[in-house]
Amino acid sequence: MMIYAKARYKSAYTLIVIINSVYNHFCNTFGVWFS
């Protein structure tokens, strides 16, 4: 059970990191466009 929870936590963390990097990429792109 502990290993399963750890795996779920790691996958959720990876998803958050991916979303965060994509969000930062869009912010940088739109920042260049609108400035």
ROSE-4610 file (N, C-alpha, C; in Angstrom, 1 decimal, always signed):
// ROSE-4610
residu = [M/M/M/M/M/M/I/I/I/Y/Y/Y/A/A/A/K/K/K/A/A/A/R/R/R/Y/Y/Y/K/K/K/S/S/S/A/A/A/Y/Y/Y/T/T/T/L/L/L/I/I/I/V/V/V/I/I/I/I/I/I/N/N/N/S/S/S/V/V/V/Y/Y/Y/N/N/N/H/H/H/F/F/F/C/C/C/N/N/N/T/T/T/F/F/F/G/G/G/V/V/V/W/W/W/F/F/F/S/S/S]
num = [1/1/1/2/2/2/3/3/3/4/4/4/5/5/5/6/6/6/7/7/7/8/8/8/9/9/9/10/10/10/11/11/11/12/12/12/13/13/13/14/14/14/15/15/15/16/16/16/17/17/17/18/18/18/19/19/19/20/20/20/21/21/21/22/22/22/23/23/23/24/24/24/25/25/25/26/26/26/27/27/27/28/28/28/29/29/29/30/30/30/31/31/31/32/32/32/33/33/33/34/34/34/35/35/35]
x = [+0.8/+0.0/+0.9/+2.0/+2.8/+3.5/+3.9/+4.6/+3.6/+2.3/+1.3/+1.1/+1.0/+0.8/+1.9/+3.1/+4.3/+4.4/+4.0/+3.9/+2.9/+1.7/+0.7/+1.2/+1.9/+2.4/+3.4/+4.3/+5.3/+4.7/+3.7/+3.1/+2.3/+1.7/+1.0/+2.0/+3.1/+4.2/+4.7/+4.9/+5.4/+4.5/+3.2/+2.1/+2.1/+2.3/+2.3/+3.5/+4.7/+5.9/+5.7/+5.1/+4.9/+3.9/+2.8/+1.9/+2.5/+3.4/+4.0/+5.0/+5.7/+6.7/+5.9/+4.8/+4.0/+3.4/+2.9/+2.3/+3.4/+4.6/+5.7/+6.0/+6.0/+6.4/+5.3/+4.0/+3.0/+3.1/+3.4/+3.5/+4.7/+5.8/+6.9/+6.6/+5.9/+5.5/+4.6/+3.5/+2.6/+3.2/+4.1/+4.8/+5.6/+6.2/+7.0/+6.0/+4.9/+4.0/+3.4/+3.0/+2.3/+3.2/+4.5/+5.3/+5.8]
y = [-1.2/+0.0/+1.3/+1.2/+2.4/+2.7/+1.6/+1.8/+2.4/+1.9/+2.4/+3.9/+4.3/+5.7/+6.5/+6.0/+6.7/+6.9/+5.9/+6.0/+7.0/+7.0/+7.9/+9.4/+9.5/+10.9/+11.3/+10.4/+10.8/+11.2/+10.4/+10.7/+12.1/+12.3/+13.6/+14.8/+14.5/+15.6/+15.8/+14.8/+14.9/+15.7/+15.4/+16.1/+17.6/+17.9/+19.3/+20.0/+19.3/+19.9/+20.2/+19.3/+19.4/+20.6/+20.7/+21.8/+23.1/+23.1/+24.3/+24.8/+23.9/+24.3/+24.8/+24.1/+24.6/+26.0/+26.2/+27.5/+28.6/+28.3/+29.3/+29.6/+28.5/+28.7/+29.7/+29.4/+30.3/+31.7/+31.8/+33.2/+33.9/+33.2/+33.9/+34.3/+33.4/+33.6/+34.8/+34.8/+35.9/+37.2/+37.1/+38.3/+39.0/+38.1/+38.7/+39.3/+38.7/+39.2/+40.5/+40.7/+41.8/+43.0/+42.7/+43.8/+44.7]
z = [+0.0/+0.0/+0.0/+0.7/+0.9/-0.5/-1.2/-2.5/-3.5/-3.4/-4.4/-4.1/-2.9/-2.6/-3.0/-2.8/-3.2/-4.8/-5.5/-6.9/-7.4/-6.8/-7.1/-6.8/-5.7/-5.3/-6.3/-6.8/-7.7/-9.1/-9.5/-10.8/-10.7/-9.6/-9.4/-9.4/-8.8/-8.7/-10.1/-10.9/-12.2/-13.1/-12.9/-13.7/-13.4/-12.1/-11.6/-12.2/-12.3/-12.8/-14.3/-15.0/-16.5/-16.7/-16.0/-16.1/-15.8/-14.7/-14.3/-15.4/-16.0/-17.1/-18.3/-18.7/-19.8/-19.5/-18.3/-17.9/-18.0/-17.5/-17.6/-19.0/-19.9/-21.3/-21.9/-21.6/-22.2/-21.7/-20.4/-19.8/-20.5/-20.7/-21.3/-22.8/-23.5/-24.9/-25.0/-24.1/-24.2/-23.7/-22.7/-22.2/-23.3/-24.2/-25.3/-26.3/-26.6/-27.5/-27.1/-25.8/-25.4/-24.9/-24.8/-24.3/-25.5]
